[in-house]
Amino acid sequence: MALSKIKVLLVDDHELVRAGFRRLLEDGDKFEVVAESGSGEQAVQDFNKYHPDVVVMDISMPGIGGVGAIERIVAREPNAKILVLSVHEDSVFTTRAMQAGALGFIPKRSAPEEMLKAVDIVAQGRTCIAPEIAQQIAMQKLTGSESPLDVLSQREFEVFRLLAEGKTVNDIADILNLSPKTVGTHHTNIKQKLNVSNAAELARLAIRSGLLDA
């Protein structure tokens, strides 16, 4: 009797990237890609529709992004199994993704066999963080050199990311389903916590933290 395949939801805003991951996953007989999502918002809808065994999620996407999608999926299904594949290897992203509820985080540059192994590990409900990223997190904790963004709450981090991308308060209110007043309050708190006074300083901090490309 054949074993049932592990059902995977692929989430990435680049169609070519999704096509590459699909080929990699479906090359063998262990995984089946049941759906592909091009945004965090769509990922939440597709998760609720297809009930995959594991979600393979990009973290840097327009809209609510990967972290926002992880939060919403886990809020609905606390046992959701989510693996983040990202071009970003900074511990800021890893920490936020894991706090939101992801079980794994590995770089997109990982070897194919490492990616497949990570999907399998997370599908089993186990944690999987790339060794180099885990080491970076451990070193930062040992040396006390955590990111300045660590002072932000998860919601403030989402607002910060969108502000850094150039979104207005009203844009962010629409994306995160918040009132403009609430977003404005978060904006004020962010500036106070990070000791920044304008959009340019905020963007520079985002670049230094690896959230934006220079």
Disulfide bonds with the S-S distance in Angstrom:
none
